[in-house]
């Protein structure tokens, strides 16, 4: 089953605000924050699939 990630406008605004704050001291830190945020969002479907496999494995071992 495909996992759909919803990107809310409020979350994007919050991330941009955090990046703006970080950029005042370090542009590199702000860029890293945005890149890591995007990488985490891209990883979420994999995490859910892994969790589902783990649950299935536990259920199988109980029967």
Phi and psi in degrees as GROMACS dihedral restraints (atoms count N, CA, C in turn):
[ dihedral_restraints ]
;  ai    aj    ak    al  type     phi  dphi    fc
    3     4     5     6     1   -75.4    20    10
    4     5     6     7     1   138.7    20    10
    6     7     8     9     1   -99.3    20    10
    7     8     9    10     1   132.3    20    10
    9    10    11    12     1  -106.4    20    10
   10    11    12    13     1   123.3    20    10
   12    13    14    15     1   -97.0    20    10
   13    14    15    16     1   122.0    20    10
   15    16    17    18     1   -92.2    20    10
   16    17    18    19     1   125.0    20    10
   18    19    20    21     1  -103.7    20    10
   19    20    21    22     1   106.5    20    10
   21    22    23    24     1   -82.1    20    10
   22    23    24    25     1   145.9    20    10
   24    25    26    27     1   -59.4    20    10
   25    26    27    28     1   -39.3    20    10
   27    28    29    30     1   -61.8    20    10
   28    29    30    31     1   -40.3    20    10
   30    31    32    33     1   -65.3    20    10
   31    32    33    34     1   -41.1    20    10
   33    34    35    36     1   -64.3    20    10
   34    35    36    37     1   -41.9    20    10
   36    37    38    39     1   -64.0    20    10
   37    38    39    40     1   -42.4    20    10
   39    40    41    42     1   -62.1    20    10
   40    41    42    43     1   -45.5    20    10
   42    43    44    45     1   -62.4    20    10
   43    44    45    46     1   -42.1    20    10
   45    46    47    48     1   -64.2    20    10
   46    47    48    49     1   -38.5    20    10
   48    49    50    51     1   -63.8    20    10
   49    50    51    52     1   -41.8    20    10
   51    52    53    54     1   -65.2    20    10
   52    53    54    55     1   -43.6    20    10
   54    55    56    57     1   -62.2    20    10
   55    56    57    58     1   -41.4    20    10
   57    58    59    60     1   -60.4    20    10
   58    59    60    61     1   -43.1    20    10
   60    61    62    63     1   -62.0    20    10
   61    62    63    64     1   -46.4    20    10
   63    64    65    66     1   -63.6    20    10
   64    65    66    67     1   -37.6    20    10
   66    67    68    69     1   -64.7    20    10
   67    68    69    70     1   -22.3    20    10
   69    70    71    72     1   -61.2    20    10
   70    71    72    73     1   -33.9    20    10
   72    73    74    75     1  -101.3    20    10
   73    74    75    76     1   -31.5    20    10
   75    76    77    78     1  -157.9    20    10
   76    77    78    79     1   109.9    20    10
   78    79    80    81     1   -62.3    20    10
   79    80    81    82     1   -38.0    20    10
   81    82    83    84     1   -61.1    20    10
   82    83    84    85     1   -41.0    20    10
   84    85    86    87     1   -65.1    20    10
   85    86    87    88     1   -39.0    20    10
   87    88    89    90     1   -64.9    20    10
   88    89    90    91     1   -43.6    20    10
   90    91    92    93     1   -64.4    20    10
   91    92    93    94     1   -44.3    20    10
   93    94    95    96     1   -58.6    20    10
   94    95    96    97     1   -42.9    20    10
   96    97    98    99     1   -59.0    20    10
   97    98    99   100     1   -48.6    20    10
   99   100   101   102     1   -65.4    20    10
  100   101   102   103     1   -40.4    20    10
  102   103   104   105     1   -64.5    20    10
  103   104   105   106     1   -42.7    20    10
  105   106   107   108     1   -69.9    20    10
  106   107   108   109     1   -33.4    20    10
  108   109   110   111     1   -63.0    20    10
  109   110   111   112     1   -45.9    20    10
  111   112   113   114     1   -64.2    20    10
  112   113   114   115     1   -42.1    20    10
  114   115   116   117     1   -62.0    20    10
  115   116   117   118     1   -39.1    20    10
  117   118   119   120     1   -65.3    20    10
  118   119   120   121     1   -43.4    20    10
  120   121   122   123     1   -61.2    20    10
  121   122   123   124     1   -41.5    20    10
  123   124   125   126     1   -67.5    20    10
  124   125   126   127     1   -28.4    20    10
  126   127   128   129     1   -79.6    20    10
  127   128   129   130     1   -23.5    20    10
  129   130   131   132     1   -53.0    20    10
  130   131   132   133     1   -44.0    20    10
  132   133   134   135     1   -61.4    20    10
  133   134   135   136     1   -35.8    20    10
  135   136   137   138     1   -65.1    20    10
  136   137   138   139     1   -38.9    20    10
  138   139   140   141     1   -63.4    20    10
  139   140   141   142     1   -44.0    20    10
  141   142   143   144     1   -64.9    20    10
  142   143   144   145     1   -40.5    20    10
  144   145   146   147     1   -64.6    20    10
  145   146   147   148     1   -40.6    20    10
  147   148   149   150     1   -63.8    20    10
  148   149   150   151     1   -41.7    20    10
  150   151   152   153     1   -62.6    20    10
  151   152   153   154     1   -42.0    20    10
  153   154   155   156     1   -64.3    20    10
  154   155   156   157     1   -40.6    20    10
  156   157   158   159     1   -63.9    20    10
  157   158   159   160     1   -40.5    20    10
  159   160   161   162     1   -63.1    20    10
  160   161   162   163     1   -44.3    20    10
  162   163   164   165     1   -62.1    20    10
  163   164   165   166     1   -41.8    20    10
  165   166   167   168     1   -63.9    20    10
  166   167   168   169     1   -40.6    20    10
  168   169   170   171     1   -62.4    20    10
  169   170   171   172     1   -42.9    20    10
  171   172   173   174     1   -64.4    20    10
  172   173   174   175     1   -44.4    20    10
  174   175   176   177     1   -62.7    20    10
  175   176   177   178     1   -40.1    20    10
  177   178   179   180     1   -64.0    20    10
  178   179   180   181     1   -40.3    20    10
  180   181   182   183     1   -71.3    20    10
  181   182   183   184     1   -21.8    20    10
  183   184   185   186     1   -82.1    20    10
  184   185   186   187     1   -16.7    20    10
